[in-house]
Amino acid sequence: MVTQAEGAEYLEEIRQNVCSRCVERPKGGPPCEPLGKMCGVELHLPELVDSIHEVHSNRIQRYLNHNRQEICGKCAFLHSSFCPCPMDYLAVLVVQAVETVDERRDQRAEQALEKRDSYEDVDVDEIRRVYQEATGTWTGCDWPTVTGKTGLNLQGWTAAEARAMAHETEAEDWLQACLWLAQTEHHAQLAEKSAAEAMQAASEGRWRDALTSAEWAWSLEFSTGRPLRHRPPQVWQRLREVIEAAYLAHEFADSSF
């Protein structure tokens, strides 16, 4: 099954080229769950990508049938009056998004072979520099939002502050904001921990472990919606890139024997 780290690239492609066509997308989404709208794509992304990979057809109905068999049959909302999945009318776009990511990954692999000499320039000192520049710079919601029915801008707010507002105003939007901010802060803490583990693994020459942890740190950041709104690149994106380069350099070196 597609890991959460691998799924981040698929989710980004879907958010950019599929979610924009979704008639059920709430204002300010995606992500849509913090805004009160459950989405089948967000709920079942790894299973959805795997299901698409298992079908090779020019007919979209085959993808739909396979999705219903592999995903719908196991969904908690099966037989309920509410179905969160927009696949029926967005299926073509979702399949195209997954295939676009697959093609892009194949191209990156080919480019990696062409540029393998440049990977040798990335060493542990460079990785440590990137890590030290990033650590401590993301702790919660630091981008503009339009959240809830009242369109709350939660930039700079903490979960504790939102909880106090929820008690003071008894407003449902502030209660939802508190829960989402707490989740975002938790993701930031987990990403910081994963980045530290990536740095430690790189220092010890455990490159596969380092790459896995760096990918997970970036995936946690991405899942909050932050990377879609931030330029320059995300906090943990650069760490993932330099560790991936070092990992590939060692892979190429090992395969040369």
Helices and strands as residue ranges (DSSP letters): H 4-17, G 19-21, G 33-35, H 40-43, H 45-53, H 60-70, G 72-74, H 87-114, H 116-119, H 124-134, H 159-169, H 172-203, H 207-223, G 226-228, H 237-255
